[in-house]
């Protein structure tokens, strides 16, 4: 019996079996594939974050211009076009009911009109939407009947 124990111990001390090597390589390959997938997902998240930042910048600039440019009530569509991307947007401007803002002043309401602005910007090739809302104070438009719904293309906000 001693002889058989010696041969078993000699066999096990020679190294790894083919099965052990294949299992180890499989585990290593799966871990490398998992790390590669994490890296790809990380780059995708960075890209979406960059798009959200750009779209937020454009939306903020768009809202800032609303009080200074001519304001058209109703619906408007357009695109922000930075260097390599396109961000379609949709803007809705509606008068705010006068009873929402308190206190109301007859002299102020003839000079300043409060508008509710809702802006939707599409990012990530249209698969995600960002919604922005604000109030805009502007002078009342003279006549809203002649105002176009409009499509605007803007390369800069």
C-alpha positions in Angstrom: 0.0 0.0 0.0 2.8 2.4 0.6 3.8 2.0 -3.0 0.4 3.2 -4.3 0.5 6.2 -1.9 3.9 7.2 -3.2 2.7 7.1 -6.8 -0.3 9.3 -6.0 1.8 11.9 -4.2 4.2 11.9 -7.1 1.4 12.4 -9.6 -0.1 15.4 -7.7 3.2 17.1 -7.2 3.9 17.3 -11.0 1.6 20.3 -11.7 -1.9 21.3 -12.7 -4.2 19.1 -14.8 -5.6 20.3 -18.1 -9.1 20.7 -16.5 -7.7 23.0 -13.8 -5.9 25.1 -16.4 -9.1 25.4 -18.5 -11.2 26.4 -15.5 -8.7 29.0 -14.5 -8.5 30.4 -18.0 -12.3 30.5 -18.3 -12.6 32.4 -15.0 -9.9 34.8 -16.2 -11.6 35.3 -19.6 -15.0 36.0 -17.9 -13.5 38.6 -15.6 -11.8 40.4 -18.5 -15.1 40.4 -20.5 -16.9 41.8 -17.4 -14.3 44.6 -17.0 -14.5 45.4 -20.7 -18.3 45.7 -20.5 -18.0 48.0 -17.5 -15.6 50.2 -19.4 -18.0 50.4 -22.4 -20.9 51.2 -20.0 -18.8 53.9 -18.4 -18.0 55.6 -21.7 -21.7 55.5 -22.6 -22.6 57.2 -19.3 -19.9 59.8 -19.8 -21.3 60.5 -23.3 -24.9 60.9 -22.1 -23.7 63.1 -19.2 -21.9 65.4 -21.8 -25.1 65.6 -23.8 -27.2 66.4 -20.7 -24.7 69.2 -19.8 -24.8 70.6 -23.4 -28.6 70.5 -23.6 -29.0 72.1 -20.2 -26.6 74.9 -21.3 -28.6 75.5 -24.5 -31.9 75.4 -22.6 -30.7 77.9 -20.0 -29.5 80.2 -22.8 -32.8 79.8 -24.6 -34.7 80.8 -21.5 -32.5 83.7 -20.9 -33.2 85.1 -24.4 -37.0 84.7 -24.0 -37.4 87.9 -22.1 -35.2 89.9 -24.5 -36.2 88.6 -27.9 -39.6 88.9 -29.5 -41.8 86.4 -27.8 -44.2 84.3 -29.8 -47.0 82.5 -28.0 -47.8 78.9 -28.9 -45.6 76.1 -30.0 -42.1 76.4 -31.5 -39.7 73.6 -32.7 -36.1 73.7 -33.6 -32.6 72.2 -33.1 -29.6 73.2 -31.2 -26.6 72.2 -33.3 -23.3 72.2 -31.6 -20.2 70.9 -33.5 -21.1 67.2 -33.9 -24.6 66.8 -32.4 -28.2 67.8 -33.0 -30.6 68.4 -30.1 -34.2 68.8 -31.3 -36.3 71.0 -29.0 -40.0 71.9 -28.6 -41.0 75.1 -26.8 -44.5 75.9 -25.6 -45.3 79.4 -24.4 -48.7 80.0 -22.8 -50.0 83.0 -20.9 -50.1 82.3 -17.2 -53.6 82.8 -15.7 -53.8 86.1 -14.0 -55.1 84.7 -10.7 -52.0 82.5 -10.3 -49.6 85.4 -9.4 -50.7 87.4 -6.3 -51.2 90.2 -5.8 -52.3 91.4 -9.2 -51.8 95.0 -10.1 -53.9 96.6 -12.9 -51.1 99.0 -13.8 -48.4 96.2 -13.9 -50.6 93.7 -15.9 -50.8 96.1 -18.8 -47.0 96.5 -18.9 -45.8 93.0 -18.1 -47.2 89.6 -19.0 -46.3 86.3 -17.2 -45.8 83.4 -19.5 -45.4 79.7 -18.7 -42.5 78.3 -20.8 -42.1 74.5 -21.2 -39.0 73.4 -23.1 -38.3 69.7 -24.1 -34.9 68.8 -25.5 -34.2 65.4 -27.0 -30.8 63.9 -26.4 -29.1 60.6 -27.0 -30.5 60.4 -30.6 -34.0 61.0 -29.4 -34.1 58.2 -26.8 -34.1 60.6 -23.8 -36.0 63.8 -23.1 -35.1 66.6 -20.8 -37.9 68.8 -19.6 -37.4 72.4 -18.5 -40.0 74.8 -17.1 -39.8 78.5 -16.1 -41.9 81.7 -16.0 -41.0 84.5 -18.4 -41.9 88.1 -17.8 -42.3 90.0 -21.0 -44.2 92.9 -22.5 -47.6 91.7 -23.8 -47.5 90.9 -27.5 -49.5 93.2 -29.7 -51.3 90.6 -31.7 -50.9 86.8 -31.4 -52.9 85.9 -34.5 -50.0 86.7 -36.9 -47.4 84.8 -35.0 -45.9 81.7 -36.7 -45.6 78.4 -34.9 -42.1 78.4 -36.3 -39.2 76.1 -36.7 -35.9 77.5 -35.6 -32.4 76.1 -36.2 -29.8 77.5 -33.9 -26.1 76.7 -34.0 -25.6 78.5 -30.7 -28.0 79.4 -27.9 
